[in-house]
Amino acid sequence: MILKADKIAVELPIPNNPAPNDAAAIQELLGGKFGEMSTLMNYTFQSFNFRGRKRLRPYYDVIASIAGEEYSHIEAVSYAINLLLTGSTTRGHDPKPGPLKEVVDARNTYHFLSTAQTATPTDSMGNFWTGQNVFNSGNLRLDLLHNFFLECGARANKMKAYEMVTDPCAREMIAYLLVRGGLHVVAYARALEHLTGVAVTKLVPTPELSNKAFPETHKWESQDSHLKLYTYSEKDFQQAGLIWNGPHPEDGKPLEVVFGAPEGFTPPDLEEEPQLSAPGAEDIDPDMFKDIAKKMGIKI
């Protein structure tokens, strides 16, 4: 089960200008083959379907912990897309002036035709994510090898996406994912080393360029975020530390398991977009909720 908090993993700067084509580009990091939806669903199904869990519990604990984090990554990418799309069209209730005309040439018109200027479960070309991206053979060695490859592919796409966009909002989000995704690369490499004896961490980083080349990653690494494997549970997945331990292969600092989740940040509050009928419900009076809350003793 997932215990959800009304927080977001990374604090995103508000863009100075809308950038719908930047939003289209980073859709790849959400719904692409190597995107966060793929990592979430790969590890989720592998954890649900894990056989021999009692004997091989440490591997299960690592996979399940990373699966929990991937949910927060989907959220972070979605909010970045939403912020980049905000302001792309003219707000208002009158359709005659063509309030959506500014985005007729947007690269991903699904953002305006299928949703309310918000993220979609698609890649950068508007192709919808598919469950065919889930690999769960049941063979632990094969699944871990796949996960290592998946995270390396995701890292490659993040690096390319970073080079495609210059907006601080997009780059801050990508930098966070580079650090945390890099940790997942190392985690699966460590798991394979434990299981096979092969020095997989010698392949890190793949691609070879260090995170230090991306300025926005520096604060996260200075906070040792690249060392901390979060379990997203305060009581369970206690054996993850049997895999996640020892020195980091790049800087030699000790790896650490944190039982719980990062504190997080307050998510951006997206303004209404009446020209897209979002959210609608114009007849709802917010004072109604204040009255109800007062009677129930709820502070709002």
Contacts in CASP RR format, 6 or more apart in sequence:
PFRMAT RR
TARGET T0000
AUTHOR 0000-0000-0000
METHOD contacts of the structure
MODEL  1
MILKADKIAVELPIPNNPAPNDAAAIQELLGGKFGEMSTLMNYTFQSFNF
RGRKRLRPYYDVIASIAGEEYSHIEAVSYAINLLLTGSTTRGHDPKPGPL
KEVVDARNTYHFLSTAQTATPTDSMGNFWTGQNVFNSGNLRLDLLHNFFL
ECGARANKMKAYEMVTDPCAREMIAYLLVRGGLHVVAYARALEHLTGVAV
TKLVPTPELSNKAFPETHKWESQDSHLKLYTYSEKDFQQAGLIWNGPHPE
DGKPLEVVFGAPEGFTPPDLEEEPQLSAPGAEDIDPDMFKDIAKKMGIKI
2 68 0 8 1.000
2 71 0 8 1.000
2 232 0 8 1.000
3 232 0 8 1.000
3 233 0 8 1.000
5 261 0 8 1.000
5 264 0 8 1.000
6 266 0 8 1.000
6 267 0 8 1.000
7 263 0 8 1.000
7 264 0 8 1.000
7 265 0 8 1.000
7 266 0 8 1.000
7 267 0 8 1.000
8 72 0 8 1.000
8 75 0 8 1.000
8 76 0 8 1.000
8 79 0 8 1.000
8 264 0 8 1.000
8 265 0 8 1.000
8 266 0 8 1.000
8 267 0 8 1.000
8 268 0 8 1.000
9 72 0 8 1.000
9 73 0 8 1.000
9 75 0 8 1.000
9 76 0 8 1.000
9 176 0 8 1.000
9 180 0 8 1.000
9 262 0 8 1.000
9 264 0 8 1.000
9 265 0 8 1.000
10 76 0 8 1.000
10 172 0 8 1.000
10 173 0 8 1.000
10 176 0 8 1.000
10 264 0 8 1.000
10 265 0 8 1.000
11 172 0 8 1.000
11 264 0 8 1.000
11 265 0 8 1.000
12 76 0 8 1.000
12 79 0 8 1.000
12 80 0 8 1.000
12 83 0 8 1.000
12 169 0 8 1.000
12 172 0 8 1.000
12 173 0 8 1.000
12 268 0 8 1.000
13 168 0 8 1.000
13 169 0 8 1.000
13 172 0 8 1.000
14 83 0 8 1.000
14 169 0 8 1.000
14 268 0 8 1.000
15 83 0 8 1.000
15 84 0 8 1.000
15 86 0 8 1.000
15 167 0 8 1.000
15 168 0 8 1.000
15 169 0 8 1.000
18 84 0 8 1.000
18 85 0 8 1.000
18 86 0 8 1.000
18 87 0 8 1.000
18 88 0 8 1.000
19 84 0 8 1.000
19 165 0 8 1.000
19 167 0 8 1.000
19 170 0 8 1.000
20 84 0 8 1.000
20 85 0 8 1.000
20 88 0 8 1.000
20 103 0 8 1.000
20 106 0 8 1.000
20 107 0 8 1.000
20 108 0 8 1.000
20 111 0 8 1.000
21 106 0 8 1.000
21 107 0 8 1.000
21 108 0 8 1.000
22 84 0 8 1.000
22 164 0 8 1.000
22 165 0 8 1.000
22 167 0 8 1.000
22 170 0 8 1.000
23 80 0 8 1.000
23 81 0 8 1.000
23 84 0 8 1.000
23 85 0 8 1.000
23 108 0 8 1.000
23 111 0 8 1.000
23 119 0 8 1.000
24 106 0 8 1.000
24 107 0 8 1.000
24 108 0 8 1.000
24 111 0 8 1.000
24 124 0 8 1.000
24 126 0 8 1.000
25 124 0 8 1.000
25 161 0 8 1.000
25 164 0 8 1.000
25 165 0 8 1.000
25 170 0 8 1.000
26 77 0 8 1.000
26 80 0 8 1.000
26 81 0 8 1.000
26 84 0 8 1.000
26 124 0 8 1.000
26 161 0 8 1.000
26 165 0 8 1.000
26 170 0 8 1.000
26 173 0 8 1.000
26 174 0 8 1.000
27 81 0 8 1.000
27 108 0 8 1.000
27 119 0 8 1.000
27 120 0 8 1.000
27 122 0 8 1.000
27 123 0 8 1.000
27 124 0 8 1.000
27 126 0 8 1.000
28 34 0 8 1.000
28 35 0 8 1.000
28 123 0 8 1.000
28 124 0 8 1.000
28 157 0 8 1.000
28 161 0 8 1.000
29 35 0 8 1.000
29 36 0 8 1.000
29 77 0 8 1.000
29 154 0 8 1.000
29 157 0 8 1.000
29 158 0 8 1.000
29 161 0 8 1.000
29 174 0 8 1.000
29 177 0 8 1.000
30 36 0 8 1.000
30 37 0 8 1.000
30 74 0 8 1.000
30 77 0 8 1.000
30 78 0 8 1.000
30 81 0 8 1.000
30 119 0 8 1.000
30 121 0 8 1.000
30 122 0 8 1.000
30 123 0 8 1.000
31 37 0 8 1.000
31 38 0 8 1.000
31 121 0 8 1.000
31 122 0 8 1.000
31 123 0 8 1.000
31 129 0 8 1.000
32 38 0 8 1.000
32 122 0 8 1.000
32 123 0 8 1.000
32 124 0 8 1.000
32 127 0 8 1.000
32 129 0 8 1.000
32 133 0 8 1.000
32 157 0 8 1.000
33 123 0 8 1.000
33 133 0 8 1.000
34 150 0 8 1.000
34 153 0 8 1.000
34 154 0 8 1.000
34 156 0 8 1.000
34 157 0 8 1.000
35 154 0 8 1.000
35 157 0 8 1.000
36 70 0 8 1.000
36 73 0 8 1.000
36 74 0 8 1.000
36 77 0 8 1.000
36 154 0 8 1.000
36 177 0 8 1.000
37 74 0 8 1.000
37 121 0 8 1.000
37 129 0 8 1.000
37 133 0 8 1.000
38 129 0 8 1.000
38 133 0 8 1.000
38 134 0 8 1.000
38 150 0 8 1.000
38 154 0 8 1.000
39 66 0 8 1.000
39 70 0 8 1.000
39 73 0 8 1.000
39 150 0 8 1.000
39 151 0 8 1.000
39 154 0 8 1.000
39 184 0 8 1.000
40 67 0 8 1.000
40 68 0 8 1.000
40 70 0 8 1.000
40 71 0 8 1.000
40 73 0 8 1.000
40 74 0 8 1.000
41 131 0 8 1.000
41 133 0 8 1.000
41 134 0 8 1.000
42 133 0 8 1.000
42 134 0 8 1.000
42 135 0 8 1.000
42 136 0 8 1.000
42 146 0 8 1.000
42 147 0 8 1.000
42 150 0 8 1.000
43 63 0 8 1.000
43 64 0 8 1.000
43 66 0 8 1.000
43 67 0 8 1.000
43 68 0 8 1.000
43 70 0 8 1.000
43 147 0 8 1.000
44 67 0 8 1.000
44 68 0 8 1.000
44 70 0 8 1.000
45 134 0 8 1.000
45 136 0 8 1.000
46 63 0 8 1.000
46 67 0 8 1.000
46 136 0 8 1.000
46 138 0 8 1.000
46 143 0 8 1.000
46 147 0 8 1.000
47 60 0 8 1.000
47 63 0 8 1.000
47 64 0 8 1.000
47 67 0 8 1.000
49 136 0 8 1.000
49 138 0 8 1.000
50 56 0 8 1.000
50 60 0 8 1.000
50 63 0 8 1.000
50 138 0 8 1.000
51 138 0 8 1.000
53 60 0 8 1.000
56 140 0 8 1.000
57 239 0 8 1.000
58 194 0 8 1.000
58 239 0 8 1.000
58 240 0 8 1.000
58 241 0 8 1.000
58 242 0 8 1.000
58 243 0 8 1.000
59 140 0 8 1.000
59 144 0 8 1.000
59 191 0 8 1.000
59 194 0 8 1.000
59 195 0 8 1.000
59 243 0 8 1.000
61 231 0 8 1.000
61 236 0 8 1.000
61 237 0 8 1.000
61 238 0 8 1.000
61 239 0 8 1.000
61 240 0 8 1.000
61 241 0 8 1.000
61 243 0 8 1.000
62 187 0 8 1.000
62 188 0 8 1.000
62 191 0 8 1.000
62 229 0 8 1.000
62 240 0 8 1.000
62 243 0 8 1.000
62 244 0 8 1.000
63 143 0 8 1.000
63 147 0 8 1.000
64 237 0 8 1.000
65 229 0 8 1.000
65 230 0 8 1.000
65 231 0 8 1.000
65 232 0 8 1.000
65 233 0 8 1.000
65 237 0 8 1.000
65 240 0 8 1.000
66 184 0 8 1.000
66 187 0 8 1.000
66 229 0 8 1.000
68 232 0 8 1.000
69 180 0 8 1.000
69 184 0 8 1.000
69 230 0 8 1.000
69 232 0 8 1.000
72 261 0 8 1.000
73 177 0 8 1.000
73 180 0 8 1.000
75 267 0 8 1.000
76 173 0 8 1.000
76 176 0 8 1.000
76 177 0 8 1.000
77 119 0 8 1.000
77 173 0 8 1.000
77 177 0 8 1.000
78 118 0 8 1.000
78 119 0 8 1.000
79 173 0 8 1.000
79 267 0 8 1.000
79 268 0 8 1.000
80 169 0 8 1.000
80 170 0 8 1.000
80 172 0 8 1.000
80 173 0 8 1.000
81 111 0 8 1.000
81 118 0 8 1.000
81 119 0 8 1.000
82 117 0 8 1.000
82 118 0 8 1.000
82 119 0 8 1.000
82 268 0 8 1.000
82 270 0 8 1.000
83 169 0 8 1.000
83 268 0 8 1.000
84 167 0 8 1.000
84 169 0 8 1.000
84 170 0 8 1.000
85 111 0 8 1.000
85 117 0 8 1.000
85 118 0 8 1.000
86 117 0 8 1.000
86 270 0 8 1.000
86 271 0 8 1.000
87 117 0 8 1.000
88 102 0 8 1.000
88 103 0 8 1.000
88 106 0 8 1.000
88 111 0 8 1.000
88 112 0 8 1.000
88 117 0 8 1.000
89 99 0 8 1.000
89 100 0 8 1.000
89 102 0 8 1.000
89 103 0 8 1.000
89 112 0 8 1.000
89 117 0 8 1.000
89 273 0 8 1.000
89 275 0 8 1.000
89 276 0 8 1.000
90 97 0 8 1.000
90 98 0 8 1.000
90 99 0 8 1.000
90 102 0 8 1.000
90 275 0 8 1.000
91 99 0 8 1.000
91 271 0 8 1.000
91 272 0 8 1.000
91 273 0 8 1.000
91 274 0 8 1.000
91 275 0 8 1.000
92 99 0 8 1.000
92 274 0 8 1.000
92 275 0 8 1.000
93 274 0 8 1.000
93 275 0 8 1.000
95 275 0 8 1.000
99 275 0 8 1.000
100 112 0 8 1.000
100 275 0 8 1.000
100 276 0 8 1.000
103 109 0 8 1.000
103 111 0 8 1.000
103 112 0 8 1.000
106 112 0 8 1.000
108 120 0 8 1.000
108 122 0 8 1.000
108 124 0 8 1.000
108 125 0 8 1.000
108 126 0 8 1.000
110 120 0 8 1.000
110 122 0 8 1.000
110 126 0 8 1.000
111 117 0 8 1.000
111 118 0 8 1.000
111 119 0 8 1.000
111 120 0 8 1.000
112 276 0 8 1.000
114 120 0 8 1.000
116 273 0 8 1.000
116 276 0 8 1.000
116 277 0 8 1.000
116 278 0 8 1.000
116 279 0 8 1.000
117 273 0 8 1.000
117 276 0 8 1.000
117 278 0 8 1.000
118 270 0 8 1.000
120 126 0 8 1.000
120 128 0 8 1.000
121 128 0 8 1.000
121 129 0 8 1.000
122 128 0 8 1.000
122 129 0 8 1.000
123 129 0 8 1.000
135 143 0 8 1.000
135 146 0 8 1.000
135 150 0 8 1.000
136 143 0 8 1.000
137 143 0 8 1.000
137 146 0 8 1.000
140 195 0 8 1.000
141 192 0 8 1.000
141 195 0 8 1.000
141 196 0 8 1.000
144 188 0 8 1.000
144 191 0 8 1.000
144 192 0 8 1.000
144 195 0 8 1.000
145 192 0 8 1.000
147 184 0 8 1.000
147 188 0 8 1.000
148 185 0 8 1.000
148 188 0 8 1.000
148 189 0 8 1.000
148 192 0 8 1.000
148 200 0 8 1.000
151 181 0 8 1.000
151 182 0 8 1.000
151 184 0 8 1.000
151 185 0 8 1.000
151 188 0 8 1.000
152 185 0 8 1.000
152 206 0 8 1.000
152 207 0 8 1.000
154 177 0 8 1.000
154 181 0 8 1.000
155 178 0 8 1.000
155 181 0 8 1.000
155 182 0 8 1.000
155 185 0 8 1.000
155 205 0 8 1.000
155 206 0 8 1.000
155 207 0 8 1.000
156 207 0 8 1.000
158 174 0 8 1.000
158 177 0 8 1.000
158 178 0 8 1.000
158 181 0 8 1.000
159 178 0 8 1.000
159 207 0 8 1.000
159 209 0 8 1.000
159 214 0 8 1.000
161 170 0 8 1.000
161 174 0 8 1.000
162 171 0 8 1.000
162 174 0 8 1.000
162 175 0 8 1.000
162 178 0 8 1.000
162 214 0 8 1.000
165 171 0 8 1.000
165 174 0 8 1.000
171 214 0 8 1.000
171 216 0 8 1.000
172 216 0 8 1.000
174 214 0 8 1.000
174 216 0 8 1.000
175 211 0 8 1.000
175 214 0 8 1.000
175 215 0 8 1.000
175 216 0 8 1.000
175 217 0 8 1.000
175 220 0 8 1.000
176 216 0 8 1.000
176 217 0 8 1.000
176 220 0 8 1.000
178 211 0 8 1.000
178 214 0 8 1.000
178 217 0 8 1.000
179 211 0 8 1.000
179 217 0 8 1.000
179 220 0 8 1.000
179 221 0 8 1.000
179 225 0 8 1.000
179 226 0 8 1.000
180 220 0 8 1.000
180 225 0 8 1.000
180 226 0 8 1.000
182 204 0 8 1.000
182 205 0 8 1.000
182 211 0 8 1.000
182 226 0 8 1.000
183 225 0 8 1.000
183 226 0 8 1.000
183 227 0 8 1.000
183 228 0 8 1.000
183 229 0 8 1.000
185 204 0 8 1.000
185 205 0 8 1.000
185 206 0 8 1.000
186 201 0 8 1.000
186 204 0 8 1.000
186 248 0 8 1.000
186 249 0 8 1.000
186 255 0 8 1.000
187 229 0 8 1.000
187 243 0 8 1.000
187 244 0 8 1.000
188 200 0 8 1.000
189 200 0 8 1.000
189 201 0 8 1.000
189 203 0 8 1.000
189 204 0 8 1.000
189 249 0 8 1.000
190 200 0 8 1.000
190 201 0 8 1.000
190 243 0 8 1.000
190 244 0 8 1.000
190 255 0 8 1.000
191 243 0 8 1.000
192 198 0 8 1.000
192 200 0 8 1.000
193 199 0 8 1.000
193 200 0 8 1.000
193 201 0 8 1.000
194 243 0 8 1.000
201 249 0 8 1.000
202 249 0 8 1.000
204 249 0 8 1.000
204 250 0 8 1.000
205 211 0 8 1.000
205 250 0 8 1.000
210 250 0 8 1.000
211 217 0 8 1.000
211 221 0 8 1.000
211 226 0 8 1.000
212 218 0 8 1.000
212 221 0 8 1.000
220 226 0 8 1.000
224 253 0 8 1.000
224 256 0 8 1.000
226 248 0 8 1.000
227 248 0 8 1.000
227 253 0 8 1.000
227 254 0 8 1.000
227 255 0 8 1.000
227 256 0 8 1.000
228 256 0 8 1.000
228 257 0 8 1.000
228 258 0 8 1.000
229 240 0 8 1.000
229 241 0 8 1.000
229 244 0 8 1.000
229 255 0 8 1.000
229 256 0 8 1.000
229 257 0 8 1.000
229 258 0 8 1.000
230 258 0 8 1.000
230 260 0 8 1.000
230 261 0 8 1.000
230 262 0 8 1.000
231 237 0 8 1.000
231 238 0 8 1.000
231 240 0 8 1.000
231 257 0 8 1.000
231 258 0 8 1.000
231 259 0 8 1.000
231 260 0 8 1.000
232 260 0 8 1.000
232 261 0 8 1.000
233 259 0 8 1.000
233 260 0 8 1.000
234 259 0 8 1.000
234 260 0 8 1.000
235 259 0 8 1.000
237 259 0 8 1.000
238 259 0 8 1.000
240 257 0 8 1.000
241 257 0 8 1.000
244 255 0 8 1.000
244 256 0 8 1.000
244 257 0 8 1.000
245 254 0 8 1.000
245 255 0 8 1.000
245 257 0 8 1.000
246 254 0 8 1.000
246 255 0 8 1.000
247 253 0 8 1.000
247 254 0 8 1.000
247 255 0 8 1.000
248 254 0 8 1.000
248 255 0 8 1.000
272 278 0 8 1.000
272 279 0 8 1.000
272 280 0 8 1.000
274 280 0 8 1.000
274 282 0 8 1.000
289 300 0 8 1.000
290 300 0 8 1.000
293 299 0 8 1.000
293 300 0 8 1.000
END
